[in-house]
Amino acid sequence: MEISRLRRSAALAIGLGLAAATAWAGTLTVRPGVPTVGGLARYTGSHGLEVNVAVPDRSATFVQSNHPSAEATYRVRFSANLRGLTMSEGEELDLFAAYDGADPTPPATSGNALLRIVVRRSGGRNVLTAFARRDNGTEAEIPAAITLANGWRVVELDWAKATAAGANNGRLGLWVDGTARTGLTGLDNDASSLNYARWGTVNSVDPGTSGVLKLDDFASQRTGYIGPMSVFGDVPSTQFYWPHVQGLYAAEITSGCGAGAFCPNSNVNRAEMAVFLLRGQRGPEFAPPPATGIFTDVATTFWAAPWIEQLYRDGLTGGCSSNPLQYCPNSNVNRAEMAVFLLKAKYGAGYTPPPATGDFADVPVSFWAAPWIEQLAAEGITSGCGTNPLRYCPNDPVTRWQMAVFLVQTFGLPTQQVGP
C-alpha cells in the first residue's frame, strides 16, 4: 500500500500535541519511496492522509504519533472518507489504535492496543465500532455499531483508564459528526497507560478490501471536547446554518468558493444551481456527458454546459425562454424557482404538487409557484423567510447558505453538529 498527502495545507497542521496543537511529528511505515520532509509527513493535496490499498500489498500503512506519554486520559478526533474504499461483507479495517508499549520504530509494534476504531462491512453498509482493552486482556466493544454515510465523517473518542484498581470507572466516549453515541463505562482498565498512536490502515488489510481511504483533520489532547473542524473560515460554528454547510462539504457536493471560504451570502446563479442540484441528486461521482449545444446562450465550452444540458435532458428545466431556446446561466435563481427545481429533482420531472391553500402571506394561491412553495414547506425543507405573518419571499435570490440548507433537507444529507 502507498501513503500520501498529510493535511490539506501547512496552515492547518495536524494537532497531535497533548498540550497544544503541533504538526505531526511521528514517522511513516517503512515503505521505500514514501515522501517525508525532515522526518515529517509531506503536506500536499486537498486532504490529510490517503492510503491506496493496492493488490497484492496489503501490509499496514499508517502514520505514528509519539506525543502521548504515560497518559491516563486521551482524546482524539479525525475525519474519515470511505467513499473510495471497497470492502467485502464481514471484513474489518482498523483506522486508529493507541497502545501502552514503549514507542517503537514502525513497522514494529510494542505493547497492547488500549483502544481501537474499526470500520466493518455489515449488511452491505460500512459501520463504525470501537473497542477498549480491559486489564484481563479482553476487549469491550461499544453496544451498537454506527452506520457511516459516504463522504467525510467526523469521529471523536474520549478514553480514560480507571482511577485505581477495583474502581472500574474507565470509559470510552464516542461522537460521530458531533453527535454523542453510546460508548463504554465501568471499565476495569487501570493497569496500563497510553504511549503512542497510529492512524491509517493500522493492521494488515483483508483480501476483499481495495481502493482508497482518505483521512483528515486529526487532533488529540488530554481532556475536553474537540468537535468537528469548521471547514470554511467565513462560516463560524455559531451560525445556525453551519451544520448544513458542513454537511454539504462532507457529502463532497461543494469545496467552497475558494481560499478556504464558502461565500455564504453570495447569490446562486442558474449555472451554479445546475451543478449543486445534480450533485445533490446523483452524488459527487456523477459526471454528465459533454455538452452538444442545446441552449443558444450556453456555449459547449462553458464550464457548466454539461450540467445545464443534463438538467434539460432530465426534464428539470425548460430554460428561461424559447425561440431561441435559452437558459440564462448567469441569472440568479430566486426562491420560487428553487422550490420547483428541488421538488422535481427529488420526485422526477413529472411530479405535480397538490393545489396551494394560502400558507404564506406573500404567496397568493394564484401565484404560479404557490403549490411548489407550499409543498416545500409541508416537507420541512423550508420554514419561509419570516414570521408574523408567515412569509416565503418568493422573488428573493437564493444565497449559498440557503442553497446548502435546501439541498441537505431535500436529499436527506447527513449534517454535522457542533457538539457539547
Salt bridges, closest charged atoms under 4 A:
GLU50 OE1 - ARG5 NH2 2.46
GLU50 OE1 - HIS47 NE2 2.84
ASP57 OD2 - ARG31 NH1 2.32
GLU71 OE1 - ARG222 NE 2.83
GLU92 OE2 - ARG120 NE 2.67
ASP94 OD2 - ARG116 NH1 3.05
GLU139 OE1 - ARG116 NH2 2.80
GLU141 OE2 - ARG120 NH2 3.13
GLU156 OE2 - ARG75 NE 2.88
ASP158 OD2 - ARG75 NH1 3.35
ASP158 OD2 - ARG171 NE 3.06
ASP177 OD2 - ARG153 NE 2.68
ASP216 OD1 - ARG7 NH1 2.90
ASP216 OD2 - ARG8 NH2 3.15
ASP217 OD1 - ARG7 NH2 3.13
ASP217 OD1 - ARG8 NH1 3.37
GLU252 OE1 - ARG83 NE 2.47
GLU285 OE2 - ARG83 NH1 3.46
GLU309 OE1 - ARG313 NH1 3.99
ASP314 OD2 - ARG282 NH2 2.78
GLU379 OE1 - LYS346 NZ 2.72
